[in-house]
């Protein structure tokens, strides 16, 4: 498990004040500018999830450029706002890169032109090539 350092009380207070300020700005129609987003960490190959112990949305993916969390797999704090190419979590802005794309499982090939076969009951003492024996 990766460890991050604990935030000081001053850092927690600043984080809460920043979140409240940004929430007010976003509600008034403000959008983060290029400078804000260029300084933000990125999250790539992400999926939306639920923050542990809550019903609040978060992202899980590969984070890079975070000031506290090392680059690699991470879960964001709960999302408080989102826009095209970004999210604002309880902690900070993130630039969202590509979501994780999971390819669909290939379908089993269906026989062409063959009638479906119904398994027949084995006679007593008869075996299949796999070694199953009828009784």
Backbone torsions as a table, in degrees:
resi	resn	phi	psi	omega
1	UNK	NA	132.9	179.2
2	UNK	-78.7	139.7	179.9
3	UNK	-107.6	141.6	170.9
4	UNK	-118.8	158.8	-179.9
5	UNK	-75.7	152.2	177.1
6	UNK	-74.9	143.7	177.3
7	UNK	-77.8	145.6	175.0
8	UNK	-77.1	165.6	177.5
9	UNK	-60.8	-37.3	178.1
10	UNK	-64.6	-39.8	178.6
11	UNK	-67.2	-39.2	177.9
12	UNK	-63.8	-44.4	179.4
13	UNK	-62.7	-42.5	178.7
14	UNK	-64.6	-42.3	179.5
15	UNK	-59.9	-44.2	179.2
16	UNK	-65.9	-40.8	178.9
17	UNK	-65.2	-42.7	178.1
18	UNK	-62.6	-42.5	179.4
19	UNK	-62.1	-45.2	179.9
20	UNK	-63.4	-43.4	178.3
21	UNK	-61.0	-48.0	-178.8
22	UNK	-65.5	-37.9	178.1
23	UNK	-61.8	-42.7	177.4
24	UNK	-62.8	-45.7	179.8
25	UNK	-62.0	-45.3	-178.5
26	UNK	-64.6	-37.2	177.8
27	UNK	-65.8	-27.2	-179.9
28	UNK	-83.8	-1.0	178.2
29	UNK	104.5	-5.9	178.4
30	UNK	-63.7	144.7	174.5
31	UNK	-122.4	147.0	178.9
32	UNK	-63.3	138.6	-179.0
33	UNK	-85.4	175.0	-177.6
34	UNK	-59.9	-39.1	-179.7
35	UNK	-62.6	-45.8	179.0
36	UNK	-59.0	-46.0	-177.5
37	UNK	-73.4	-33.4	178.0
38	UNK	-66.0	-29.7	178.6
39	UNK	-84.7	-10.4	-176.3
40	UNK	-80.6	148.8	172.6
41	UNK	-66.3	161.2	177.9
42	UNK	-107.0	155.1	170.9
43	UNK	-131.6	124.9	-175.7
44	UNK	-123.5	161.5	179.6
45	UNK	48.6	50.9	-172.8
46	UNK	-102.0	157.1	170.2
47	UNK	-131.2	151.5	175.5
48	UNK	-82.6	139.9	-178.6
49	UNK	-140.6	-169.3	176.8
50	UNK	-115.0	130.4	-178.8
51	UNK	-62.4	132.5	-176.1
52	UNK	-52.5	133.1	176.6
53	UNK	80.2	4.6	-179.5
54	UNK	-135.9	-177.0	170.8
55	UNK	-113.2	18.9	-175.7
56	UNK	-89.5	142.2	-179.7
57	UNK	-73.7	150.2	174.7
58	UNK	-149.6	175.3	174.0
59	UNK	-116.2	146.1	174.1
60	UNK	-122.0	126.3	-179.3
61	UNK	-176.0	-160.6	-179.1
62	UNK	-96.7	113.7	-177.0
63	UNK	-98.5	139.8	175.7
64	UNK	-137.6	142.3	175.7
65	UNK	81.5	15.5	179.4
66	UNK	-76.8	139.7	-177.4
67	UNK	-71.5	-17.7	-177.7
68	UNK	-119.6	-41.6	-175.6
69	UNK	-86.9	131.1	177.3
70	UNK	-64.6	152.4	177.6
71	UNK	-57.1	136.1	179.0
72	UNK	142.9	-165.4	-178.1
73	UNK	-65.2	137.9	-178.6
74	UNK	-158.6	161.7	173.3
75	UNK	-113.6	130.5	177.6
76	UNK	-75.0	165.6	169.0
77	UNK	-73.1	171.8	-177.3
78	UNK	-56.2	143.8	-179.8
79	UNK	-80.1	130.9	177.0
80	UNK	-108.3	-19.8	176.6
81	UNK	-159.9	158.6	177.8
82	UNK	-150.4	154.7	177.3
83	UNK	-149.5	-173.1	-178.9
84	UNK	-68.1	110.2	176.8
85	UNK	83.6	10.3	179.6
86	UNK	-154.6	159.7	168.8
87	UNK	-137.1	155.0	171.4
88	UNK	-116.6	118.1	178.1
89	UNK	-97.9	-178.7	175.9
90	UNK	-61.5	-23.1	-176.8
91	UNK	-98.3	-37.1	-172.1
92	UNK	-173.7	175.6	170.6
93	UNK	-82.2	149.5	170.4
94	UNK	-131.1	144.6	167.1
95	UNK	-88.5	125.6	179.2
96	UNK	-92.3	124.6	176.8
97	UNK	-93.2	-134.6	-175.3
98	UNK	-82.7	135.4	173.2
99	UNK	-68.4	159.2	177.4
100	UNK	-68.0	129.4	178.2
101	UNK	-108.3	119.2	179.5
102	UNK	-106.0	115.8	-178.2
103	UNK	-65.9	146.8	178.0
104	UNK	-66.8	146.0	177.5
105	UNK	-67.2	138.4	179.2
106	UNK	-65.8	145.6	177.8
107	UNK	-79.3	147.0	176.5
108	UNK	-66.8	136.9	179.4
109	UNK	-67.6	135.2	177.6
110	UNK	-96.2	141.3	178.8
111	UNK	-62.3	142.3	-179.3
112	UNK	-101.7	125.9	174.4
113	UNK	70.7	9.2	179.6
114	UNK	-109.2	140.0	177.0
115	UNK	-74.3	141.0	177.7
116	UNK	-60.1	140.4	-179.6
117	UNK	-96.9	141.5	176.4
118	UNK	-103.0	127.7	-179.8
119	UNK	-61.1	138.4	178.3
120	UNK	-99.2	155.9	179.6
121	UNK	-75.4	133.6	178.0
122	UNK	-75.8	142.9	175.2
123	UNK	-77.9	158.1	-179.8
124	UNK	-57.6	129.2	179.3
125	UNK	85.6	-14.5	179.6
126	UNK	-77.3	142.1	178.2
127	UNK	-122.2	155.6	175.3
128	UNK	-92.9	166.9	177.0
129	UNK	-58.4	-25.5	179.0
130	UNK	-81.7	-5.6	177.4
131	UNK	98.2	3.6	176.9
132	UNK	-73.4	142.0	-176.5
133	UNK	-117.4	136.5	177.1
134	UNK	-76.5	153.3	177.6
135	UNK	-143.8	NA	NA
